[in-house]
Amino acid sequence: MSVKRRCANWLLSFRDWTLPRSEAKETFIFWTGLFSLASVLRRRVVVPKKLLGSWEAYPFLYVFFISPPGVGRKTTTMSYADDLLDDIPTVTTIAQAMTQQDLMKKMADLSEPSISIRALEFGTFYKPSADVMIDFLTALFDGRKRFDSSTITRGLEFTSRPCCNLLAATTPGWIDENMSEGLVGGGFMSRVIPIFEESVRRRQLYYEELDHKALARIHDDLVVDLNYIANTLEGEFKIEEDAKFFSQSWYRATADKYEKEEDARLHGYYERKPAHAFKLAMLLHVAYSDELVITLEDYQKALAILASVEKKMLRVYSVVGKNPYTDVMDAVVEFVREKGKVEKTELLGRFYHSAEPEKLLQLLAGLVAIGKLDVFGTDPRHIFYRLMKPKIVEANLTESRIEHQEHSAPPKSAPQKASVESPQD
């Protein structure tokens, strides 16, 4: 740690400032701290191409807090970043929705085109430009030094060495409705670190017992150190030899394994995992040192943090690519099971809120085609549905019972023996 810093480890001090007065899970708090550090570093530090060959790694991050609506304390946790970054003059912040053209214009007007976006509802931020904004954010993440955007009203706009840090909140439902398999598997979402939580860490309303003066001092220390980092640290990271050996061995051992063993929706993320690991390793090191060097411990901790995120990652994307009407079809089958038989008009009335009438008719035809439901009735005005009966199977079972009784029953004159079959047979 530099003698000019107040915090021995900025991330630990951030935890001490936030955790005692928050209900949120520590994952949300930790990644808010990482985002804050990344926002002040911008593109001023890098793992250069002379180490990585054809690409380079900058510390900027895209992080999504994902939890059910009203759950997790996403917004209040993100506000901690607001409290700190609003006091850092070198950081340009954006918190409201805007079009892609407006965002491009804002970056083009900056002497250093680096922005920090905190989207309390990503759907609201995304909506004005939709997929155009997604394409733009994807290009920014890839670290292009130049970006050209053609617009009808302003002609050609240009910005050099753009940088974007994004912290956003959303729900699994929004991911399901708006993110295709392409955006998840190989596009935008493979560049995002999704932090998924289904509950809070605790339930507490009152915090009078806290030492609020001590918390205020920690806040001031955090801001002072962020300003110091923002104005002092700049240059290329080095990697210690044991960290090089370890990371090379890890990469060779795991890169192809992910392709074979993991869900296809995560392949894009795993291809970019080395970049994510370098980003985290840089941020973890900057939290406690001015020296631009990645140690073995930094890299190992980065991988451990990513591994903890990955445990819940597939749950975030489990609905992506799924038949959107699977739940409706399952509900129809269960409803018919309970009723025994159901007239078509009753089914259409019962599930009218789930799909349009034409789509419901298609779903019913599909359930008949795959053998879930049986349709019967001679009057077109009165068509009924019931569960498909396994008639052939029942007939075979009946014939099998009769045959068993005829051929396996012992003769009346023969003595019957006790069964000696093993439970394993």
C-alpha positions in Angstrom: 0.0 0.0 0.0 1.1 3.5 -0.8 1.9 5.8 2.2 -0.5 8.2 0.5 -3.4 5.9 0.8 -5.7 5.7 3.9 -7.1 2.2 3.3 -4.8 -0.9 3.7 -7.1 -2.7 1.3 -9.8 -0.5 -0.4 -12.2 -3.5 -1.0 -12.0 -4.5 2.7 -12.7 -0.9 3.8 -15.6 -0.8 1.4 -17.0 -3.9 3.0 -16.6 -2.4 6.4 -18.5 0.7 5.3 -21.4 -1.1 3.7 -22.0 -4.5 5.2 -23.0 -3.5 8.8 -25.9 -1.4 7.4 -27.1 -3.6 4.6 -29.4 -6.5 4.2 -27.9 -7.5 0.8 -25.9 -10.5 0.2 -22.1 -9.9 0.4 -21.8 -10.8 -3.3 -23.8 -7.7 -4.4 -21.7 -5.6 -2.0 -18.3 -7.0 -3.2 -19.1 -6.5 -6.9 -20.3 -2.9 -6.2 -16.9 -2.3 -4.8 -15.1 -3.9 -7.8 -17.3 -1.7 -10.1 -16.3 1.4 -8.2 -12.6 0.6 -8.5 -13.0 -0.2 -12.2 -14.8 3.1 -12.8 -11.9 5.2 -11.5 -9.2 3.1 -13.3 -10.9 3.4 -16.7 -8.5 2.5 -19.4 -5.4 3.9 -17.6 -4.0 0.4 -16.8 -3.8 -2.6 -19.0 -2.3 -6.1 -19.4 -0.7 -5.4 -22.7 -0.5 -7.2 -26.1 3.2 -7.8 -25.6 2.2 -10.3 -22.9 -1.1 -11.6 -24.4 -0.3 -11.5 -28.2 -3.3 -10.3 -30.2 -5.4 -8.9 -27.4 -5.1 -6.8 -24.2 -7.1 -6.7 -21.0 -8.4 -3.5 -19.4 -10.1 -3.5 -16.0 -13.6 -2.2 -17.0 -16.5 -4.4 -16.1 -20.1 -5.2 -17.1 -21.9 -6.5 -14.0 -25.6 -7.4 -13.7 -27.4 -7.9 -10.3 -30.1 -10.4 -11.0 -32.8 -11.3 -8.6 -36.6 -11.6 -8.5 -38.6 -8.3 -8.4 -38.2 -6.5 -5.1 -35.7 -9.1 -3.8 -32.0 -8.8 -3.0 -31.7 -5.1 -2.3 -30.2 -4.4 -5.8 -30.9 -0.7 -5.9 -29.8 0.2 -2.4 -26.5 -1.7 -2.9 -25.8 0.1 -6.2 -26.4 3.4 -4.4 -23.2 2.8 -2.5 -21.3 3.3 -5.8 -23.3 6.6 -6.4 -22.3 7.9 -2.9 -18.6 7.4 -3.8 -18.3 8.1 -7.5 -20.2 11.3 -7.4 -17.3 12.7 -5.5 -14.7 11.7 -8.1 -14.3 14.5 -10.7 -12.5 12.3 -13.2 -15.5 9.8 -13.5 -18.3 10.7 -15.8 -21.5 9.0 -14.6 -24.7 8.1 -16.4 -27.8 6.8 -14.5 -30.7 7.6 -16.7 -32.0 6.0 -19.9 -30.8 7.4 -23.2 -30.5 6.4 -26.8 -27.4 4.9 -28.3 -26.9 8.0 -30.3 -27.0 10.2 -27.2 -24.6 8.0 -25.4 -22.2 8.1 -28.3 -22.5 11.9 -28.5 -21.8 12.2 -24.8 -18.7 10.1 -25.1 -17.5 11.9 -28.2 -17.7 15.2 -26.3 -15.5 14.0 -23.4 -11.7 14.7 -23.5 -11.4 11.1 -22.1 -14.3 9.1 -23.4 -14.8 7.0 -20.2 -18.2 6.6 -18.6 -19.7 4.8 -15.7 -23.3 3.6 -16.1 -25.5 2.6 -13.2 -28.7 1.3 -14.6 -31.1 0.7 -11.7 -33.4 -1.1 -14.2 -31.5 -2.3 -17.2 -34.8 -2.8 -19.2 -35.5 1.0 -18.9 -31.9 1.9 -19.9 -32.1 -0.6 -22.8 -35.5 0.3 -24.1 -34.9 3.5 -26.2 -32.5 1.9 -28.6 -33.0 -1.8 -27.8 -30.6 -4.0 -29.8 -28.7 -1.0 -31.2 -27.6 -0.2 -27.6 -26.7 -3.8 -27.0 -24.5 -3.9 -30.1 -22.9 -0.6 -29.0 -22.1 -1.8 -25.5 -20.7 -5.1 -26.9 -18.3 -3.1 -29.2 -17.3 -0.9 -26.2 -16.5 -3.9 -24.1 -14.2 -5.4 -26.7 -12.0 -2.4 -26.2 -12.0 -0.9 -29.6 -9.7 2.2 -29.7 -11.9 3.7 -32.4 -15.7 3.6 -32.8 -17.6 5.1 -35.7 -21.4 5.5 -35.5 -23.4 6.7 -38.4 -26.5 8.6 -37.6 -29.1 10.3 -39.7 -29.1 13.6 -37.9 -25.4 14.1 -37.1 -23.6 12.2 -39.8 -20.4 10.5 -38.7 -19.3 10.7 -35.0 -16.0 9.6 -33.7 -14.4 8.8 -30.4 -11.0 7.5 -29.5 -10.2 4.8 -26.9 -13.7 4.6 -25.4 -14.3 2.9 -22.0 -17.5 1.9 -20.3 -18.2 0.4 -16.9 -21.7 -0.9 -16.5 -23.5 -1.9 -13.3 -27.1 -2.8 -13.9 -30.0 -4.5 -12.1 -32.6 -6.7 -13.7 -34.7 -9.8 -13.1 -34.7 -13.4 -14.4 -38.0 -12.6 -16.1 -36.5 -9.7 -18.1 -33.6 -12.0 -19.2 -36.0 -14.6 -20.3 -38.1 -12.1 -22.4 -35.3 -10.1 -23.9 -32.2 -12.1 -24.2 -31.9 -14.6 -27.0 -29.7 -17.7 -27.0 -27.3 -15.8 -29.3 -27.0 -12.8 -27.0 -26.3 -15.2 -24.1 -24.1 -17.8 -25.7 -21.8 -15.7 -27.7 -22.9 -12.1 -27.6 -23.5 -9.4 -25.1 -24.3 -11.5 -22.0 -21.1 -13.5 -22.4 -19.3 -10.2 -21.6 -21.4 -9.7 -18.5 -20.7 -11.0 -15.0 -24.2 -12.0 -13.7 -24.6 -12.0 -10.0 -27.7 -13.9 -9.0 -29.3 -13.9 -5.6 -32.8 -15.1 -4.5 -32.8 -13.7 -1.0 -31.3 -11.1 1.3 -28.6 -11.9 3.9 -30.6 -10.9 6.9 -33.7 -8.9 8.0 -33.1 -5.8 9.9 -34.9 -2.5 10.1 -33.0 -0.4 12.6 -29.3 0.5 12.8 -29.0 3.1 15.7 -26.4 1.0 17.4 -23.9 1.5 14.6 -21.0 4.0 15.0 -22.1 6.4 12.3 -19.2 8.7 12.9 -16.8 5.8 12.2 -18.7 4.9 9.0 -18.4 8.6 7.9 -14.6 8.4 8.4 -14.4 5.2 6.3 -16.5 6.9 3.6 -14.0 9.9 3.5 -11.1 7.5 3.4 -12.7 5.6 0.5 -13.2 8.8 -1.5 -9.7 10.0 -0.9 -8.2 6.8 -2.1 -10.4 6.6 -5.1 -9.3 10.1 -6.2 -5.7 9.0 -5.6 -6.1 5.9 -7.7 -7.9 7.8 -10.4 -5.1 10.4 -10.8 -2.0 8.3 -10.0 -2.1 4.8 -11.4 -1.4 4.4 -15.0 0.6 2.0 -17.2 1.1 -1.6 -18.1 0.7 -4.5 -15.7 3.4 -7.1 -15.3 2.7 -10.7 -14.4 5.0 -12.5 -11.9 6.6 -15.7 -13.2 4.7 -18.1 -10.9 1.5 -16.4 -11.9 2.3 -16.8 -15.6 3.1 -20.5 -15.1 -0.1 -21.1 -13.1 -2.4 -19.2 -15.5 -0.9 -20.9 -18.5 -1.4 -24.3 -17.0 -4.9 -23.5 -15.9 -5.8 -22.2 -19.4 -4.5 -25.2 -21.2 -6.1 -27.6 -18.8 -9.6 -26.1 -18.8 -10.3 -24.3 -22.1 -11.4 -27.4 -24.1 -13.0 -29.0 -21.1 -15.6 -26.2 -20.9 -16.5 -26.6 -24.5 -17.2 -30.3 -24.0 -18.8 -30.3 -20.5 -20.6 -27.1 -19.9 -24.1 -25.9 -21.2 -23.8 -24.4 -24.6 -25.3 -21.1 -23.3 -22.1 -20.6 -21.2 -19.6 -21.3 -23.9 -19.2 -17.6 -24.8 -18.5 -16.7 -21.2 -15.9 -19.5 -20.7 -14.1 -18.4 -23.9 -13.9 -14.9 -22.3 -13.1 -16.2 -18.8 -9.3 -15.5 -19.2 -10.1 -11.8 -19.9 -12.5 -11.7 -16.9 -9.8 -13.3 -14.7 -7.2 -10.6 -15.7 -9.7 -7.8 -15.1 -10.4 -9.1 -11.6 -6.8 -9.8 -10.8 -5.9 -6.2 -11.7 -8.7 -4.8 -9.5 -7.8 -7.1 -6.6 -4.2 -5.9 -6.7 -5.0 -2.2 -7.1 -7.2 -2.5 -4.0 -4.0 -2.8 -1.9 -1.0 -1.7 -4.0 0.2 0.9 -6.4 2.6 -1.5 -8.0 1.2 -2.7 -11.4 1.9 -6.3 -11.1 -0.3 -9.4 -10.9 0.8 -11.9 -8.4 0.0 -15.6 -8.2 -2.4 -14.9 -5.2 -4.2 -12.2 -7.2 -4.8 -14.6 -10.1 -5.9 -17.5 -7.9 -8.3 -15.3 -6.0 -9.7 -14.0 -9.3 -10.5 -17.5 -10.4 -12.0 -18.4 -7.1 -14.3 -15.4 -7.3 -15.4 -16.3 -10.8 -16.0 -19.9 -9.8 -18.4 -18.8 -7.0 -20.3 -16.7 -9.6 -20.5 -19.6 -12.0 -22.3 -21.9 -9.5 -25.5 -19.8 -10.1 -24.8 -18.6 -13.6 -26.7 -21.4 -15.4 -29.8 -20.7 -13.2 -29.9 -17.2 -14.6 -30.0 -18.5 -18.2 -32.0 -21.7 -17.7 -35.1 -20.2 -19.3 -33.2 -18.8 -22.3 -34.0 -20.9 -25.4 -36.8 -22.8 -23.7 -40.1 -23.2 -25.4 -41.9 -20.1 -24.0 -45.2 -22.0 -23.8 -43.9 -25.0 -21.8 -45.4 -23.8 -18.6 -48.8 -23.2 -20.3 -48.8 -26.7 -21.8 -47.9 -28.3 -18.5 -50.7 -26.3 -16.8 -53.2 -27.4 -19.4 -52.3 -31.1 -18.9 -52.6 -30.7 -15.1 -55.9 -29.0 -15.4 -57.3 -31.8 -17.6 -55.9 -34.4 -15.2 -57.8 -32.8 -12.4 -61.1 -32.5 -14.3 -61.0 -35.9 -16.0 -62.4 -34.5 -19.2 -62.7 -30.8 -20.3 -64.6 -29.2 -23.1 -62.6 -27.2 -25.6 -64.5 -23.9 -24.8 -63.8 -24.4 -21.1 -60.1 -24.9 -21.8 -59.9 -21.8 -24.0 -61.7 -19.7 -21.4 -59.5 -21.0 -18.6 -56.2 -20.2 -20.3 -57.2 -17.2 -22.4 -54.7 -15.0 -20.4 -51.8 -17.3 -21.2 -51.9 -17.1 -25.0 -54.1 -15.9 -27.9 -56.9 -18.2 -29.0 -55.1 -19.3 -32.2 -52.0 -20.1 -30.2 -54.0 -22.0 -27.6 -55.5 -24.2 -30.4 -52.0 -24.8 -31.7 -50.8 -25.8 -28.2 -53.8 -28.2 -27.8 -53.0 -29.8 -31.2 -49.4 -30.1 -30.1 -50.3 -31.9 -26.8 -52.5 -34.3 -28.8 -49.7 -34.9 -31.3 -47.2 -35.8 -28.6 -49.6 -38.1 -26.9 -50.3 -36.0 -23.8 -54.0 -35.4 -24.5 -56.7 -37.3 -26.4 -59.5 -35.4 -28.2 -63.0 -36.9 -28.7 -66.5 -35.8 -29.6 -68.6 -36.1 -32.7 -70.3 -32.7 -32.5 -67.8 -29.9 -33.6 -69.5 -27.6 -31.2 -68.7 -29.9 -28.3 -65.1 -31.2 -28.5 -63.6 -32.7 -25.3 -60.0 -33.4 -24.1 -58.8 -36.0 -21.7 -55.5 -37.5 -20.8 -54.3 -39.9 -23.4 -54.9 -43.5 -22.2 -52.1 -46.0 -22.8 -54.6 -48.5 -24.4 -52.0 -50.7 -26.0 -49.9 -50.9 -22.9 -53.0 -51.7 -20.8 -54.0 -54.5 -23.2 -50.5 -56.0 -23.1 -50.5 -55.9 -19.4 -53.9 -57.6 -19.2 -52.8 -60.3 -21.7 -49.6 -60.8 -19.7 -51.5 -61.3 -16.4 -53.8 -63.9 -18.0 -50.9 -65.7 -19.5 -49.0 -65.6 -16.2 -52.1 -67.0 -14.4 -52.5 -69.8 -16.9 -48.8 -70.9 -17.1 -47.3 -70.1 -13.8 -50.1 -71.3 -11.4 -48.9 -74.6 -9.8 -51.0 -77.7 -10.3 -53.4 -78.5 -7.5 -51.6 -81.7 -6.7 -48.2 -80.1 -6.5 -47.0 -78.7 -3.2 -46.3 -75.0 -3.2 -42.9 -73.8 -2.2 -42.0 -70.7 -0.2 -40.4 -67.9 -2.2 -36.6 -67.7 -1.8 -36.0 -64.8 -4.2 -33.4 -62.2 -3.2 -34.6 -58.6 -2.8 -31.9 -57.7 -5.4 -33.4 -60.0 -8.1 
